[in-house]
Amino acid sequence: MTPHANWRLPAGASLFWRQWDLEETVVFNRGAGSTHLIDAFSAASLRRIAAGPCSFGILVDYLSDLSGADEEQVGGRLGEVLDSLQQLGLAEPVSPCAFAS
């Protein structure tokens, strides 16, 4: 995991969501033709990334506000989730300077 990177959807990713309960979400990436079952924390992280590229810190703040959990707890779990989302081809890290204008 790259803590100083910004996170975004990979080029060509087009996500469709289906959620039947609060615990799990199915995400279909039309661009890759892949379907994934992810937990609520991962889904919230991915939804924020899909809204626009963001840093690890922004994700921690967002998820802490959303869940009411401590930022340290969220940050610890978030690293694992970002690694998983990257392995699934649902998110990718990019250098912070890639978004500087």
C-alpha positions, 0 to 999 in steps of 0.5 A: 500500500502506498500511503502517500498516493492518491487513489482513483478508479483505473482507466476504463472502470465503469462500476455498477452496484447491487446491495441487498443488505448493509453488510455486503455489496456486489460490484460489477466492473463493466470495463474489466468484465469482473464481479466482486463481493465486498464488505461494507467498509470496502464498498464505502471506500470504493464509493468515495474513490469513485466520486473522485481521486482522493488521498489516504488521509481524505479516505480516513476522514471520510470513513471515520465520519461515516462510521463514527470509528476512531481514525487510527482504527480506520487507517489500520483497516484501510491499508488492507482494503486499498491493497485488496481493491488494487488487487481486484482492479477496482482502485489504483494508486497514483502519485500525488503530483499526478493531480497537481495543476 
